[in-house]
Amino acid sequence: PARVEAARKRVLATPLLLESEPGVQTICERYAGATTPQRMLAAALEHHTDAQHGKPPDGKRPWFERVRGDHIVARPQYLREAAPDGRDSFVHDYRTESVTLFLRDLRRLGR
């Protein structure tokens, strides 16, 4: 969470980025209080839920369900028997690029 907060502050200090990418400020605001792993997960799940509900024509269900209070489970059709081996293709390659850049900003991925 500390690295995400530092990256979030760097983004907010870049007016050109905020002007050219309208959704960036909204995302930064969403993660503003994500100071613990639990809050980070909650913010990510809220973002996912909002994104799914906003899909045309009538929105989609999130990939997870909340059960028994604060427990979260993946919906059955999204469960995997084993971790991915990295050779699968992606439906949205552009998201892979975004995640890669995000991880590099956090210094979690080599250049």
VENLIN-V277134 format. One record per residue. RES is the residue in three letters. SS is DSSP state (2 for helix, 1 for strand, 0 for the rest). Layout:
{{RES	SS} {RES	SS}}
This chain:
{{PRO	0} {ALA	2} {ARG	2} {VAL	2} {GLU	2} {ALA	2} {ALA	2} {ARG	2} {LYS	2} {ARG	2} {VAL	2} {LEU	2} {ALA	0} {THR	0} {PRO	2} {LEU	2} {LEU	2} {LEU	2} {GLU	2} {SER	2} {GLU	0} {PRO	2} {GLY	2} {VAL	2} {GLN	2} {THR	2} {ILE	2} {CYS	2} {GLU	2} {ARG	2} {TYR	0} {ALA	0} {GLY	0} {ALA	0} {THR	0} {THR	0} {PRO	2} {GLN	2} {ARG	2} {MET	2} {LEU	2} {ALA	2} {ALA	2} {ALA	2} {LEU	2} {GLU	2} {HIS	2} {HIS	2} {THR	2} {ASP	2} {ALA	2} {GLN	2} {HIS	2} {GLY	0} {LYS	0} {PRO	0} {PRO	0} {ASP	0} {GLY	0} {LYS	0} {ARG	0} {PRO	0} {TRP	0} {PHE	1} {GLU	1} {ARG	1} {VAL	1} {ARG	0} {GLY	0} {ASP	0} {HIS	1} {ILE	1} {VAL	1} {ALA	1} {ARG	0} {PRO	2} {GLN	2} {TYR	2} {LEU	0} {ARG	0} {GLU	0} {ALA	0} {ALA	0} {PRO	0} {ASP	0} {GLY	0} {ARG	0} {ASP	0} {SER	0} {PHE	0} {VAL	0} {HIS	0} {ASP	2} {TYR	2} {ARG	2} {THR	2} {GLU	2} {SER	2} {VAL	2} {THR	2} {LEU	2} {PHE	2} {LEU	2} {ARG	2} {ASP	2} {LEU	0} {ARG	0} {ARG	0} {LEU	0} {GLY	0} {ARG	0}}
